[in-house]
């Protein structure tokens, strides 16, 4: 029954988001949540609630973790839920550049 509830809440959020403005909005300050260091850059995570299954809310292109605030507060009533900002968006640091991921390209062929 919880799965159906989660699915319903997420579908409602997706449908209502489509009707919203396509213009990204700057995130409010200060940031809620915490940062996780990924070896030189940090991603911003905002988690709430307790329980299982754990739900991760994925933001779309040019959207931020706080876009999920209304959905996240409802899901947190019955399980653990986290939203995050992709590298380079909102409060997350920029991610590694392509040349940083594979600096020695001699082994690629």
C-alpha positions as CSV (number, residue, x, y, z in Angstrom):
1,X,0.0,0.0,0.0
2,X,2.9,2.3,0.7
3,X,4.3,1.8,-2.8
4,X,1.0,2.9,-4.3
5,X,1.0,6.0,-2.1
6,X,4.6,6.9,-3.1
7,X,3.7,6.3,-6.7
8,X,0.6,8.5,-6.5
9,X,2.5,11.3,-4.7
10,X,5.3,11.3,-7.2
11,X,3.0,11.2,-10.2
12,X,1.0,14.2,-8.8
13,X,4.3,16.1,-8.3
14,X,5.5,15.3,-11.9
15,X,2.2,16.4,-13.4
16,X,2.0,19.6,-11.4
17,X,5.7,20.4,-12.2
18,X,4.9,20.3,-15.9
19,X,2.5,23.2,-15.5
20,X,5.0,25.3,-13.6
21,X,7.2,27.9,-15.2
22,X,10.2,26.6,-17.2
23,X,12.5,29.3,-15.8
24,X,14.9,28.0,-13.0
25,X,14.7,29.9,-9.7
26,X,17.7,30.5,-7.6
27,X,17.7,28.4,-4.4
28,X,16.8,30.0,-1.1
29,X,19.6,30.6,1.4
30,X,20.8,29.2,3.7
31,X,20.8,25.6,2.4
32,X,18.9,22.9,4.4
33,X,20.6,19.5,4.7
34,X,24.3,18.6,4.4
35,X,27.1,18.2,1.9
36,X,28.8,14.9,1.0
37,X,32.4,15.1,-0.1
38,X,33.1,13.1,-3.3
39,X,36.8,13.5,-3.4
40,X,37.3,17.2,-4.1
41,X,33.8,18.4,-4.8
42,X,30.7,18.3,-2.6
43,X,27.1,17.4,-3.4
44,X,24.3,18.9,-1.3
45,X,21.8,16.4,0.2
46,X,18.6,17.2,2.1
47,X,17.1,14.2,3.9
48,X,14.0,13.8,6.1
49,X,11.9,11.2,7.8
50,X,12.7,7.7,9.0
51,X,12.0,4.2,7.9
52,X,12.2,2.1,4.8
53,X,12.2,1.9,1.9
54,X,14.4,4.9,1.4
55,X,13.4,7.2,-1.4
56,X,15.7,9.4,-3.5
57,X,14.1,12.2,-5.4
58,X,15.9,13.0,-8.7
59,X,15.7,16.6,-10.0
60,X,15.4,17.2,-13.7
61,X,17.6,19.4,-15.9
62,X,18.3,22.8,-14.3
63,X,16.2,22.0,-11.2
64,X,17.2,21.9,-7.6
65,X,16.6,19.8,-4.5
66,X,14.3,22.4,-3.0
67,X,11.9,21.9,-5.9
68,X,10.9,18.7,-4.1
69,X,10.1,20.4,-0.8
70,X,6.3,19.8,-0.9
71,X,6.6,16.2,-2.0
72,X,9.5,15.5,0.3
73,X,7.6,16.7,3.4
74,X,4.7,14.3,2.6
75,X,6.9,11.3,1.9
76,X,8.9,12.0,5.1
77,X,5.7,11.3,7.1
78,X,6.1,7.5,6.4
79,X,9.7,6.8,5.2
80,X,13.2,8.2,4.8
81,X,13.5,10.5,1.7
82,X,16.4,12.5,0.3
83,X,16.7,15.0,-2.5
84,X,20.0,16.3,-3.8
85,X,21.5,18.9,-6.1
86,X,23.4,17.6,-9.2
87,X,27.0,18.8,-9.5
88,X,27.1,22.5,-10.5
89,X,23.5,23.2,-9.5
90,X,22.1,25.1,-6.5
91,X,24.4,24.4,-3.5
92,X,26.5,21.5,-4.9
93,X,30.0,22.2,-6.1
94,X,30.9,21.8,-9.8
95,X,31.9,18.3,-10.6
96,X,35.2,17.1,-12.1
97,X,36.0,18.1,-15.6
98,X,36.3,15.3,-18.2
99,X,40.1,15.6,-18.2
100,X,40.1,15.2,-14.3
101,X,38.2,11.9,-14.6
102,X,40.7,10.2,-16.8
103,X,43.9,12.3,-16.8
104,X,46.1,9.5,-18.4
105,X,44.4,8.6,-21.7
106,X,47.2,6.4,-22.9
107,X,45.3,3.3,-21.7
108,X,42.2,4.1,-23.7
109,X,42.0,2.5,-27.1
